[in-house]
Structures are given as structure tokens and as C-alpha cells.
Amino acid sequence: MKTIFVNEKEQKREWFVIDAAGKPLGRVAAKAAAIARGKEKASYTPNQEMGDYVVIINADKVAVTGGKETKKIYYKYTTGFVGSLKAHTFEKTLEKNPVDPIRIAVKGMLPHGRLGRAMMDNVKIYAGAEHPHTAQNPKAVEL
């Protein structure tokens, strides 16, 4: 197999859409992170932003298994000072901001640094079935 070298700026990017309704949170996040990172391409390079754009719809209908609705806890330091730790369950987080569980899961699967932050800009998450990226003709991804 021959490796194909393509420069980061010459890379042609595609758009993909993932419907998260009824799908497990981890599977949706893992697929989105792999596409955003570019691991599904022959020209994958770990130190370059070679990935495609990912649109995740129906984020408010994502499924978790094993009673994680009440057991899974998201921690957040609001100010950075001692005693400012806030903890919310999956249900509360989904009520407050329905895109947060998927955003946190995808962010944790990408590199931690400026490259990962740039890749996270290519992931668009929406709570409903509508998204403003229909002009890009995104391809549907099956899990």
C-alpha cells in the first residue's frame, strides 16, 4: 500500500452528518472524533489537521446504557478557586445544555492542545434535527 502525502492546506475536506437519535453516546463520539481527526483517510498524518467536518444532529436524543442517566456525573470548576467544584448528572446536563455530553465526549477523544482545539472547530453539534449546513451536502454516516 502506498502512502499518499497531501499538504494540510491542499487537503479537500468533506462534510458528514451523524444522527445521534437513539445511538450510544460513546459510539457517536468515537466516530465523530475519528472523522474530525482524519483517521479514515489514506493521507492521515497525526501532526496535521487533515480531518473532515462533522455535523451531529439530535444530540438531545442520545442514549446511554446501564443507568448512566443518574450515575454519570460531569464535574466542572466554575471559578478555579477552592470550593467551586460543581457536579451535575447526565440528566441535568442534558436538560441544561443538550449538546454538552457529546461535546465533552468528542473533546476528550481528540488531542489535548492547539491541534485538538482546531479539530474541535470542525465538529458542529445541534440539539434538533435541523442544521444550517445543508448547502455543503453532507453525507450521512451509519454507525
Biotite code that builds the C-alpha atoms (Angstrom):
import biotite.structure as struc

atoms = struc.array([
    struc.Atom([0.000, 0.000, 0.000], chain_id="A", res_id=1, res_name="MET", atom_name="CA", element="C"),
    struc.Atom([1.373, 3.365, -0.972], chain_id="A", res_id=2, res_name="LYS", atom_name="CA", element="C"),
    struc.Atom([1.140, 6.320, 1.388], chain_id="A", res_id=3, res_name="THR", atom_name="CA", element="C"),
    struc.Atom([-0.382, 9.402, -0.148], chain_id="A", res_id=4, res_name="ILE", atom_name="CA", element="C"),
    struc.Atom([1.153, 12.674, 1.018], chain_id="A", res_id=5, res_name="PHE", atom_name="CA", element="C"),
    struc.Atom([-1.089, 15.707, 0.837], chain_id="A", res_id=6, res_name="VAL", atom_name="CA", element="C"),
    struc.Atom([-0.322, 19.075, 2.362], chain_id="A", res_id=7, res_name="ASN", atom_name="CA", element="C"),
    struc.Atom([-2.697, 20.303, 5.062], chain_id="A", res_id=8, res_name="GLU", atom_name="CA", element="C"),
    struc.Atom([-3.716, 23.344, 3.020], chain_id="A", res_id=9, res_name="LYS", atom_name="CA", element="C"),
    struc.Atom([-4.246, 21.326, -0.178], chain_id="A", res_id=10, res_name="GLU", atom_name="CA", element="C"),
    struc.Atom([-6.481, 18.803, 1.572], chain_id="A", res_id=11, res_name="GLN", atom_name="CA", element="C"),
    struc.Atom([-10.026, 18.568, 0.215], chain_id="A", res_id=12, res_name="LYS", atom_name="CA", element="C"),
    struc.Atom([-12.451, 18.410, 3.120], chain_id="A", res_id=13, res_name="ARG", atom_name="CA", element="C"),
    struc.Atom([-15.832, 16.745, 3.042], chain_id="A", res_id=14, res_name="GLU", atom_name="CA", element="C"),
    struc.Atom([-18.897, 17.169, 5.249], chain_id="A", res_id=15, res_name="TRP", atom_name="CA", element="C"),
    struc.Atom([-20.532, 14.316, 7.142], chain_id="A", res_id=16, res_name="PHE", atom_name="CA", element="C"),
    struc.Atom([-23.713, 14.220, 9.225], chain_id="A", res_id=17, res_name="VAL", atom_name="CA", element="C"),
    struc.Atom([-24.324, 11.833, 12.125], chain_id="A", res_id=18, res_name="ILE", atom_name="CA", element="C"),
    struc.Atom([-27.820, 11.323, 13.545], chain_id="A", res_id=19, res_name="ASP", atom_name="CA", element="C"),
    struc.Atom([-27.404, 10.643, 17.280], chain_id="A", res_id=20, res_name="ALA", atom_name="CA", element="C"),
    struc.Atom([-31.064, 9.798, 17.978], chain_id="A", res_id=21, res_name="ALA", atom_name="CA", element="C"),
    struc.Atom([-31.128, 6.570, 19.977], chain_id="A", res_id=22, res_name="GLY", atom_name="CA", element="C"),
    struc.Atom([-27.432, 5.841, 19.390], chain_id="A", res_id=23, res_name="LYS", atom_name="CA", element="C"),
    struc.Atom([-24.960, 5.254, 22.250], chain_id="A", res_id=24, res_name="PRO", atom_name="CA", element="C"),
    struc.Atom([-23.038, 8.354, 23.318], chain_id="A", res_id=25, res_name="LEU", atom_name="CA", element="C"),
    struc.Atom([-19.601, 6.733, 23.073], chain_id="A", res_id=26, res_name="GLY", atom_name="CA", element="C"),
    struc.Atom([-20.113, 5.337, 19.582], chain_id="A", res_id=27, res_name="ARG", atom_name="CA", element="C"),
    struc.Atom([-21.310, 8.673, 18.227], chain_id="A", res_id=28, res_name="VAL", atom_name="CA", element="C"),
    struc.Atom([-18.392, 10.499, 19.852], chain_id="A", res_id=29, res_name="ALA", atom_name="CA", element="C"),
    struc.Atom([-15.795, 7.960, 18.687], chain_id="A", res_id=30, res_name="ALA", atom_name="CA", element="C"),
    struc.Atom([-16.992, 8.085, 15.077], chain_id="A", res_id=31, res_name="LYS", atom_name="CA", element="C"),
    struc.Atom([-17.122, 11.906, 15.098], chain_id="A", res_id=32, res_name="ALA", atom_name="CA", element="C"),
    struc.Atom([-13.624, 12.142, 16.603], chain_id="A", res_id=33, res_name="ALA", atom_name="CA", element="C"),
    struc.Atom([-12.182, 9.720, 14.029], chain_id="A", res_id=34, res_name="ALA", atom_name="CA", element="C"),
    struc.Atom([-13.675, 11.674, 11.133], chain_id="A", res_id=35, res_name="ILE", atom_name="CA", element="C"),
    struc.Atom([-12.645, 15.053, 12.572], chain_id="A", res_id=36, res_name="ALA", atom_name="CA", element="C"),
    struc.Atom([-9.112, 13.777, 13.145], chain_id="A", res_id=37, res_name="ARG", atom_name="CA", element="C"),
    struc.Atom([-8.853, 12.348, 9.627], chain_id="A", res_id=38, res_name="GLY", atom_name="CA", element="C"),
    struc.Atom([-8.136, 8.759, 10.638], chain_id="A", res_id=39, res_name="LYS", atom_name="CA", element="C"),
    struc.Atom([-10.452, 7.423, 7.960], chain_id="A", res_id=40, res_name="GLU", atom_name="CA", element="C"),
    struc.Atom([-8.333, 8.869, 5.129], chain_id="A", res_id=41, res_name="LYS", atom_name="CA", element="C"),
    struc.Atom([-5.313, 7.390, 3.391], chain_id="A", res_id=42, res_name="ALA", atom_name="CA", element="C"),
    struc.Atom([-3.491, 10.704, 3.834], chain_id="A", res_id=43, res_name="SER", atom_name="CA", element="C"),
    struc.Atom([-3.810, 10.683, 7.665], chain_id="A", res_id=44, res_name="TYR", atom_name="CA", element="C"),
    struc.Atom([-0.986, 12.493, 9.413], chain_id="A", res_id=45, res_name="THR", atom_name="CA", element="C"),
    struc.Atom([-1.059, 12.694, 13.235], chain_id="A", res_id=46, res_name="PRO", atom_name="CA", element="C"),
    struc.Atom([0.542, 16.127, 13.500], chain_id="A", res_id=47, res_name="ASN", atom_name="CA", element="C"),
    struc.Atom([-1.649, 17.903, 10.926], chain_id="A", res_id=48, res_name="GLN", atom_name="CA", element="C"),
    struc.Atom([-5.291, 18.876, 10.775], chain_id="A", res_id=49, res_name="GLU", atom_name="CA", element="C"),
    struc.Atom([-6.361, 16.612, 7.911], chain_id="A", res_id=50, res_name="MET", atom_name="CA", element="C"),
    struc.Atom([-9.878, 15.754, 9.062], chain_id="A", res_id=51, res_name="GLY", atom_name="CA", element="C"),
    struc.Atom([-13.304, 16.481, 7.653], chain_id="A", res_id=52, res_name="ASP", atom_name="CA", element="C"),
    struc.Atom([-16.247, 18.440, 9.015], chain_id="A", res_id=53, res_name="TYR", atom_name="CA", element="C"),
    struc.Atom([-18.770, 16.565, 11.163], chain_id="A", res_id=54, res_name="VAL", atom_name="CA", element="C"),
    struc.Atom([-22.335, 17.688, 11.885], chain_id="A", res_id=55, res_name="VAL", atom_name="CA", element="C"),
    struc.Atom([-24.058, 15.858, 14.740], chain_id="A", res_id=56, res_name="ILE", atom_name="CA", element="C"),
    struc.Atom([-27.847, 16.268, 14.903], chain_id="A", res_id=57, res_name="ILE", atom_name="CA", element="C"),
    struc.Atom([-30.398, 15.157, 17.534], chain_id="A", res_id=58, res_name="ASN", atom_name="CA", element="C"),
    struc.Atom([-27.846, 15.475, 20.324], chain_id="A", res_id=59, res_name="ALA", atom_name="CA", element="C"),
    struc.Atom([-30.663, 15.739, 22.862], chain_id="A", res_id=60, res_name="ASP", atom_name="CA", element="C"),
    struc.Atom([-31.847, 12.203, 21.987], chain_id="A", res_id=61, res_name="LYS", atom_name="CA", element="C"),
    struc.Atom([-28.506, 10.436, 22.526], chain_id="A", res_id=62, res_name="VAL", atom_name="CA", element="C"),
    struc.Atom([-28.717, 7.207, 24.535], chain_id="A", res_id=63, res_name="ALA", atom_name="CA", element="C"),
    struc.Atom([-26.669, 5.975, 27.461], chain_id="A", res_id=64, res_name="VAL", atom_name="CA", element="C"),
    struc.Atom([-26.833, 2.475, 28.904], chain_id="A", res_id=65, res_name="THR", atom_name="CA", element="C"),
    struc.Atom([-26.536, 0.899, 32.328], chain_id="A", res_id=66, res_name="GLY", atom_name="CA", element="C"),
    struc.Atom([-28.395, 3.559, 34.301], chain_id="A", res_id=67, res_name="GLY", atom_name="CA", element="C"),
    struc.Atom([-25.849, 6.244, 33.439], chain_id="A", res_id=68, res_name="LYS", atom_name="CA", element="C"),
    struc.Atom([-28.652, 8.839, 33.257], chain_id="A", res_id=69, res_name="GLU", atom_name="CA", element="C"),
    struc.Atom([-28.424, 9.143, 37.037], chain_id="A", res_id=70, res_name="THR", atom_name="CA", element="C"),
    struc.Atom([-24.974, 7.654, 37.742], chain_id="A", res_id=71, res_name="LYS", atom_name="CA", element="C"),
    struc.Atom([-22.757, 9.529, 35.254], chain_id="A", res_id=72, res_name="LYS", atom_name="CA", element="C"),
    struc.Atom([-21.510, 12.792, 36.744], chain_id="A", res_id=73, res_name="ILE", atom_name="CA", element="C"),
    struc.Atom([-19.889, 15.718, 34.937], chain_id="A", res_id=74, res_name="TYR", atom_name="CA", element="C"),
    struc.Atom([-17.543, 17.821, 37.091], chain_id="A", res_id=75, res_name="TYR", atom_name="CA", element="C"),
    struc.Atom([-16.774, 21.467, 36.430], chain_id="A", res_id=76, res_name="LYS", atom_name="CA", element="C"),
    struc.Atom([-14.706, 24.062, 38.272], chain_id="A", res_id=77, res_name="TYR", atom_name="CA", element="C"),
    struc.Atom([-16.599, 27.309, 37.829], chain_id="A", res_id=78, res_name="THR", atom_name="CA", element="C"),
    struc.Atom([-14.022, 29.813, 39.115], chain_id="A", res_id=79, res_name="THR", atom_name="CA", element="C"),
    struc.Atom([-10.843, 27.837, 39.696], chain_id="A", res_id=80, res_name="GLY", atom_name="CA", element="C"),
    struc.Atom([-10.831, 28.568, 43.427], chain_id="A", res_id=81, res_name="PHE", atom_name="CA", element="C"),
    struc.Atom([-11.166, 26.031, 46.203], chain_id="A", res_id=82, res_name="VAL", atom_name="CA", element="C"),
    struc.Atom([-14.780, 25.053, 46.817], chain_id="A", res_id=83, res_name="GLY", atom_name="CA", element="C"),
    struc.Atom([-16.066, 25.969, 43.371], chain_id="A", res_id=84, res_name="SER", atom_name="CA", element="C"),
    struc.Atom([-16.474, 22.392, 42.139], chain_id="A", res_id=85, res_name="LEU", atom_name="CA", element="C"),
    struc.Atom([-19.894, 21.780, 40.589], chain_id="A", res_id=86, res_name="LYS", atom_name="CA", element="C"),
    struc.Atom([-21.230, 18.308, 39.798], chain_id="A", res_id=87, res_name="ALA", atom_name="CA", element="C"),
    struc.Atom([-24.161, 17.543, 37.511], chain_id="A", res_id=88, res_name="HIS", atom_name="CA", element="C"),
    struc.Atom([-25.628, 14.214, 36.429], chain_id="A", res_id=89, res_name="THR", atom_name="CA", element="C"),
    struc.Atom([-26.156, 13.279, 32.799], chain_id="A", res_id=90, res_name="PHE", atom_name="CA", element="C"),
    struc.Atom([-29.876, 14.142, 33.055], chain_id="A", res_id=91, res_name="GLU", atom_name="CA", element="C"),
    struc.Atom([-29.229, 17.616, 34.480], chain_id="A", res_id=92, res_name="LYS", atom_name="CA", element="C"),
    struc.Atom([-26.522, 18.323, 31.903], chain_id="A", res_id=93, res_name="THR", atom_name="CA", element="C"),
    struc.Atom([-28.844, 17.217, 29.092], chain_id="A", res_id=94, res_name="LEU", atom_name="CA", element="C"),
    struc.Atom([-31.619, 19.495, 30.398], chain_id="A", res_id=95, res_name="GLU", atom_name="CA", element="C"),
    struc.Atom([-29.310, 22.474, 30.827], chain_id="A", res_id=96, res_name="LYS", atom_name="CA", element="C"),
    struc.Atom([-27.394, 22.220, 27.538], chain_id="A", res_id=97, res_name="ASN", atom_name="CA", element="C"),
    struc.Atom([-28.246, 19.204, 25.341], chain_id="A", res_id=98, res_name="PRO", atom_name="CA", element="C"),
    struc.Atom([-25.041, 19.391, 23.272], chain_id="A", res_id=99, res_name="VAL", atom_name="CA", element="C"),
    struc.Atom([-22.647, 19.271, 26.247], chain_id="A", res_id=100, res_name="ASP", atom_name="CA", element="C"),
    struc.Atom([-22.401, 15.463, 26.748], chain_id="A", res_id=101, res_name="PRO", atom_name="CA", element="C"),
    struc.Atom([-21.427, 14.867, 23.112], chain_id="A", res_id=102, res_name="ILE", atom_name="CA", element="C"),
    struc.Atom([-19.131, 17.910, 23.047], chain_id="A", res_id=103, res_name="ARG", atom_name="CA", element="C"),
    struc.Atom([-17.305, 16.751, 26.191], chain_id="A", res_id=104, res_name="ILE", atom_name="CA", element="C"),
    struc.Atom([-17.003, 13.161, 24.868], chain_id="A", res_id=105, res_name="ALA", atom_name="CA", element="C"),
    struc.Atom([-15.646, 14.203, 21.456], chain_id="A", res_id=106, res_name="VAL", atom_name="CA", element="C"),
    struc.Atom([-13.268, 16.732, 23.007], chain_id="A", res_id=107, res_name="LYS", atom_name="CA", element="C"),
    struc.Atom([-11.828, 14.029, 25.265], chain_id="A", res_id=108, res_name="GLY", atom_name="CA", element="C"),
    struc.Atom([-11.109, 11.797, 22.250], chain_id="A", res_id=109, res_name="MET", atom_name="CA", element="C"),
    struc.Atom([-9.145, 14.455, 20.350], chain_id="A", res_id=110, res_name="LEU", atom_name="CA", element="C"),
    struc.Atom([-5.568, 15.586, 21.067], chain_id="A", res_id=111, res_name="PRO", atom_name="CA", element="C"),
    struc.Atom([-5.186, 17.936, 24.015], chain_id="A", res_id=112, res_name="HIS", atom_name="CA", element="C"),
    struc.Atom([-3.566, 21.099, 22.722], chain_id="A", res_id=113, res_name="GLY", atom_name="CA", element="C"),
    struc.Atom([-3.876, 23.590, 19.912], chain_id="A", res_id=114, res_name="ARG", atom_name="CA", element="C"),
    struc.Atom([-4.292, 20.862, 17.297], chain_id="A", res_id=115, res_name="LEU", atom_name="CA", element="C"),
    struc.Atom([-7.200, 19.321, 19.186], chain_id="A", res_id=116, res_name="GLY", atom_name="CA", element="C"),
    struc.Atom([-8.862, 22.715, 19.612], chain_id="A", res_id=117, res_name="ARG", atom_name="CA", element="C"),
    struc.Atom([-8.557, 23.305, 15.861], chain_id="A", res_id=118, res_name="ALA", atom_name="CA", element="C"),
    struc.Atom([-10.089, 19.890, 15.173], chain_id="A", res_id=119, res_name="MET", atom_name="CA", element="C"),
    struc.Atom([-12.932, 20.611, 17.584], chain_id="A", res_id=120, res_name="MET", atom_name="CA", element="C"),
    struc.Atom([-13.841, 23.648, 15.469], chain_id="A", res_id=121, res_name="ASP", atom_name="CA", element="C"),
    struc.Atom([-14.715, 21.206, 12.663], chain_id="A", res_id=122, res_name="ASN", atom_name="CA", element="C"),
    struc.Atom([-17.333, 19.428, 14.801], chain_id="A", res_id=123, res_name="VAL", atom_name="CA", element="C"),
    struc.Atom([-20.763, 21.066, 14.747], chain_id="A", res_id=124, res_name="LYS", atom_name="CA", element="C"),
    struc.Atom([-23.328, 19.769, 17.274], chain_id="A", res_id=125, res_name="ILE", atom_name="CA", element="C"),
    struc.Atom([-27.050, 20.589, 17.222], chain_id="A", res_id=126, res_name="TYR", atom_name="CA", element="C"),
    struc.Atom([-29.811, 19.536, 19.619], chain_id="A", res_id=127, res_name="ALA", atom_name="CA", element="C"),
    struc.Atom([-32.559, 19.273, 16.998], chain_id="A", res_id=128, res_name="GLY", atom_name="CA", element="C"),
    struc.Atom([-32.873, 17.630, 13.600], chain_id="A", res_id=129, res_name="ALA", atom_name="CA", element="C"),
    struc.Atom([-32.236, 20.889, 11.723], chain_id="A", res_id=130, res_name="GLU", atom_name="CA", element="C"),
    struc.Atom([-28.794, 22.269, 10.924], chain_id="A", res_id=131, res_name="HIS", atom_name="CA", element="C"),
    struc.Atom([-27.617, 25.236, 8.814], chain_id="A", res_id=132, res_name="PRO", atom_name="CA", element="C"),
    struc.Atom([-25.067, 23.210, 6.801], chain_id="A", res_id=133, res_name="HIS", atom_name="CA", element="C"),
    struc.Atom([-27.365, 21.744, 4.131], chain_id="A", res_id=134, res_name="THR", atom_name="CA", element="C"),
    struc.Atom([-25.631, 23.787, 1.414], chain_id="A", res_id=135, res_name="ALA", atom_name="CA", element="C"),
    struc.Atom([-22.465, 21.689, 1.913], chain_id="A", res_id=136, res_name="GLN", atom_name="CA", element="C"),
    struc.Atom([-24.390, 18.481, 1.039], chain_id="A", res_id=137, res_name="ASN", atom_name="CA", element="C"),
    struc.Atom([-23.163, 16.392, 3.990], chain_id="A", res_id=138, res_name="PRO", atom_name="CA", element="C"),
    struc.Atom([-23.027, 12.631, 3.590], chain_id="A", res_id=139, res_name="LYS", atom_name="CA", element="C"),
    struc.Atom([-24.874, 10.507, 6.138], chain_id="A", res_id=140, res_name="ALA", atom_name="CA", element="C"),
    struc.Atom([-22.715, 8.293, 8.371], chain_id="A", res_id=141, res_name="VAL", atom_name="CA", element="C"),
    struc.Atom([-24.094, 4.969, 9.615], chain_id="A", res_id=142, res_name="GLU", atom_name="CA", element="C"),
    struc.Atom([-22.926, 3.626, 12.971], chain_id="A", res_id=143, res_name="LEU", atom_name="CA", element="C"),
])
